[in-house]
Each structure stands twice: as structure tokens, then as C-alpha cells.
Amino acid sequence: MLKKLAPQVASGFTLSFARGENEIREAQRLRYKVFAEEMGASVPRNFDSEGRPIDRDMFDKYCDHLIVRDNATQQVIGTYRILPPHAAKKIGCYYSESEFFLTRLLPMRHNLVELGRSCVHQDYRNGAVIMLLWKGIAGYMKAGGYEHLIGCASISMRDGGHTAASLWKKLEGGLAAPEYHVFPRLALPVEKLDSSLDVEAPPLVKGYLRVGAEICGAPAWDPDFNSADFLMLMSLSKMNPRYRKHFFGD
């Protein structure tokens, strides 16, 4: 499938899929920089062949890794990893199943892609890179004939979880239909937190909602990443027409 998705150049950036271990390592180094060094996530200590720290887990070798480079520096400054359904079947689960019970999504597993490990270098968070990554995801979905995708949108819990609890209270009225609900293995203890704050959804959550994704249930607490995670589901048939035209050209 990846052969059908040629690199795309736009606005000083190049979007492509990682070809081989060296490019995957570049994505993993960026992930470590963002998640561990910037966000303070507790990730296993792994290193590349030159002794530089990387974020790596058992899912990486089953995923396709989307990357964006700055054409001027050739540095990887954005990445998303994509787990297609046949690879999820091979490994035996989706990453999201470590945080949620996905029982009600079982009927769509044959056509369900999972997104994960999304990050953009802090110097490039102006929206252009994430939009380019989403264009790559759309091309991947179209090339594979996939209909559904899931992904976790994370909210920092540096404030103890109050922002995440307030966001949940604000968004819970617009959940996906009950047949698509998921249930956290370790739920954010919303009842013990201040959920009355006037909060705004972070860019990643806003992005999911704009394109037509829905929240599938209450947030899970991820102690390693010190975040509250919302499981998002998007079906192409329900995609916002404006973004469908932008990403697919139809």
C-alpha cells in the first residue's frame, strides 16, 4: 500500500512514510524529545545505535510511520504512527486496548485503523504540520479502503487532572452513539476533581472534532504519560464535507 503514497512536498515540508529502520529511529527520537523531555512522560529507556534516547514500544514494528521533514534542515519535525487492522490482528490487539475496553467496536475491527504517538516539534506547532499529517492519513485510508479510525487524544494532567475533568464535562453531551462506547480500564476520577473550569479543547481534540470524529466515552488515566486520554472514533462516511474535500478532493 505504501508504494501508492508518494512523498508530498508542501510549504517547505515533505510528507512521506518512513522507509526502513533509520527513518523510524528519527521519528522515535522526536517522540522521545516531545513526550519524555518536554512533557515528562515516563517511557522505557531505549537508545538508538548512536546512544541517543528514543521512544519505542512493541507496536512500532507493526505500524506504518508517517513523517514530516523540514526541507531546509531535513529534520523530522512531525510524526504519526498508523496500525492497520491486519497488523492489529497479527499482534493480537490495538494499543488503545491497554487503556480501554473496546468490546463494542469489535464488529468494525476488520476495517479499523488506529492512530497513535502523534507529535510535532515545539518550533512547528502552527497547524501546518498537523494538517499535512492528516492529509497523509487520509491518503492511507483511501489507499487501503478503510472506513474507520480510532486514536487517543491526550490532555496533560500537570494540574492534577482538573482541566481534563472540566473538558469531559463540557464534551460529554456530544458522545458517539451508545453502540460505539468504550470504557476506561483506569478511569480518570472525575468525581474527585474540579470539573467547573472554563477550558478550551487543545488543538488535537479540536482537530479530531472538526473533521467529524466523536468521543467514545469517559477519559482514561495514563499514569506513564501523566495524561487523560479520550478515545476518538472517526468514520469516513461521517467526515465533515469541508475536510473531506480538502483531504480527498471529492
C-alpha positions in Angstrom: 0.0 0.0 0.0 2.8 2.4 0.9 4.1 2.4 -2.7 0.9 4.1 -3.8 1.6 7.0 -1.4 4.4 9.1 -3.0 6.1 11.8 -0.9 4.3 15.1 -0.9 6.0 18.5 -0.8 4.1 21.5 0.6 5.0 24.8 2.2 8.6 23.9 2.9 7.8 20.4 4.2 7.9 16.9 2.8 5.4 14.3 3.9 6.3 10.6 3.5 6.2 7.2 5.2 9.4 6.1 7.0 11.4 3.8 4.8 13.5 1.5 6.9 14.8 1.5 10.4 16.8 4.7 10.1 13.8 6.8 9.4 11.7 5.1 12.0 14.5 5.9 14.5 14.3 9.6 13.5 10.5 9.5 14.4 11.3 7.8 17.7 13.9 10.4 18.6 11.3 13.1 18.0 8.8 11.2 20.1 11.2 10.9 23.0 12.0 14.6 22.8 8.4 15.6 22.9 6.9 13.0 25.3 9.8 12.4 27.7 11.8 15.6 27.7 9.1 18.2 27.1 6.0 16.5 28.6 7.7 14.5 31.3 6.3 11.1 30.3 7.7 8.0 31.9 8.8 6.0 28.9 11.2 3.0 28.9 14.9 3.9 28.4 15.7 2.9 24.9 18.6 4.1 22.7 19.5 4.1 19.0 22.8 2.8 17.6 24.4 6.1 18.5 23.3 6.2 22.1 20.6 8.8 21.6 17.3 8.2 23.5 14.2 7.1 21.6 10.6 6.3 22.4 9.9 2.7 21.3 7.4 0.0 22.1 6.3 -3.4 20.8 3.7 -1.8 18.5 6.3 0.1 16.4 7.4 -2.8 14.2 3.8 -3.5 13.2 3.0 0.2 12.3 3.5 2.4 9.3 5.2 5.6 10.4 4.1 8.9 8.8 6.8 11.6 9.0 7.1 15.3 8.0 10.5 16.8 7.3 11.6 20.4 7.2 13.1 20.8 3.7 15.6 23.3 4.8 17.1 21.2 7.6 15.9 17.7 6.6 14.9 17.2 10.3 11.9 15.1 11.1 9.6 17.6 12.8 6.3 15.7 12.9 5.1 12.1 13.0 2.1 9.8 13.4 2.1 6.0 13.6 -0.6 4.0 11.9 -1.7 0.5 12.9 -3.8 -1.2 10.2 -6.3 -3.9 11.0 -4.3 -6.8 9.6 -1.3 -5.8 11.8 -3.5 -5.3 14.9 -4.7 -8.9 14.3 -1.2 -10.1 14.0 -0.1 -8.5 17.3 -3.4 -9.5 18.9 -4.7 -6.1 19.9 -4.7 -2.3 19.4 -2.6 -0.1 21.6 -5.8 1.6 22.8 -6.8 -1.7 24.4 -4.2 -1.1 27.1 -6.4 1.8 28.2 -9.9 1.0 27.1 -12.3 -2.0 26.7 -13.1 -1.8 23.0 -15.7 -4.6 23.1 -18.4 -2.6 21.3 -16.0 -1.8 18.4 -15.4 -5.5 17.6 -17.8 -5.5 14.6 -15.7 -2.9 12.8 -12.2 -4.3 13.6 -11.7 -5.7 10.0 -11.9 -2.1 8.8 -10.5 -0.2 11.8 -7.2 1.8 11.6 -5.5 3.1 14.8 -3.6 6.3 15.0 -1.0 6.9 17.8 2.1 8.6 19.0 1.2 11.9 17.3 3.7 14.7 17.9 5.1 17.8 16.3 8.3 19.6 17.3 7.6 22.6 19.5 9.0 25.0 16.9 6.5 23.9 14.3 3.1 23.9 16.1 1.3 26.4 13.9 -1.1 24.0 12.4 0.6 23.4 9.0 2.4 20.2 10.0 -0.6 18.5 11.7 -2.7 19.3 8.6 -0.1 17.8 6.4 0.0 14.7 8.6 -3.8 14.4 8.4 -3.6 14.6 4.6 -1.2 11.6 4.7 -3.6 9.7 7.0 -6.5 10.4 4.6 -4.4 9.1 1.7 -3.6 6.0 3.7 -7.3 5.4 4.5 -8.2 5.8 0.8 -5.4 3.6 -0.5 -6.3 0.8 1.9 -10.1 1.1 1.5 -10.5 1.6 5.2 -13.7 3.2 6.7 -13.0 3.7 10.4 -10.1 5.1 12.6 -9.5 5.4 16.3 -7.0 7.4 18.2 -6.4 8.7 21.7 -6.4 12.5 22.3 -4.4 13.3 25.4 -4.8 16.0 27.9 -2.0 16.9 30.3 -2.6 16.2 34.0 0.1 18.6 35.2 -2.7 20.5 37.0 -3.9 17.3 38.8 -6.5 16.5 36.2 -8.9 19.4 36.7 -8.6 20.6 33.1 -9.3 17.1 31.8 -12.3 16.7 34.1 -13.7 20.1 33.0 -13.2 19.2 29.3 -15.0 15.9 29.8 -18.0 17.7 31.4 -18.0 20.1 28.5 -17.9 17.5 25.8 -19.8 14.5 27.3 -23.1 15.7 25.8 -21.7 15.0 22.3 -20.7 11.4 22.6 -20.8 8.8 19.9 -23.9 6.6 19.8 -24.0 4.0 22.6 -23.1 1.1 20.3 -19.7 2.8 19.9 -19.0 3.5 23.6 -15.7 2.3 25.1 -14.9 2.0 28.8 -11.6 3.0 30.5 -9.6 0.4 32.3 -8.3 3.1 34.7 -10.8 5.9 34.7 -10.0 9.5 35.4 -11.6 10.1 38.9 -13.7 13.0 37.6 -15.9 13.0 40.7 -12.9 13.9 42.9 -11.7 16.7 40.6 -12.9 20.3 39.9 -14.8 20.0 36.6 -16.1 23.6 36.6 -13.2 25.2 35.0 -13.7 27.3 31.8 -11.5 25.3 29.5 -10.9 25.1 25.8 -10.2 21.9 23.9 -6.5 21.5 23.0 -5.6 21.6 19.2 -5.5 17.8 18.8 -9.0 17.4 20.3 -10.3 20.3 18.2 -8.8 18.8 15.1 -10.5 15.5 15.7 -13.8 17.1 16.3 -13.5 19.4 13.3 -13.0 16.6 10.8 -16.1 14.7 12.3 -14.6 12.4 14.9 -16.6 11.6 18.0 -15.6 10.9 21.6 -16.4 7.3 22.6 -16.6 7.6 26.3 -15.1 8.8 29.6 -11.4 9.5 29.7 -8.8 7.0 30.8 -5.9 8.0 33.1 -2.5 7.1 31.7 0.0 7.4 34.6 3.1 6.8 32.4 2.3 9.8 30.2 0.6 11.7 33.1 -2.4 12.4 30.8 -6.1 11.8 30.5 -6.9 10.1 27.2 -10.1 10.4 25.2 -10.8 7.7 22.7 -11.8 9.3 19.4 -13.6 7.5 16.5 -14.0 8.8 13.0 -15.8 7.1 10.1 -15.1 8.5 6.6 -18.8 8.3 5.8 -19.4 10.9 8.6 -16.4 13.1 7.9 -17.0 16.8 7.7 -17.7 17.5 4.0 -15.3 20.5 4.0 -12.4 18.5 5.3 -13.3 15.5 3.1 -13.0 17.8 0.0 -9.7 19.2 1.3 -8.1 15.8 2.1 -9.7 13.7 -0.6 -10.5 16.2 -3.3 -14.2 14.9 -3.6 
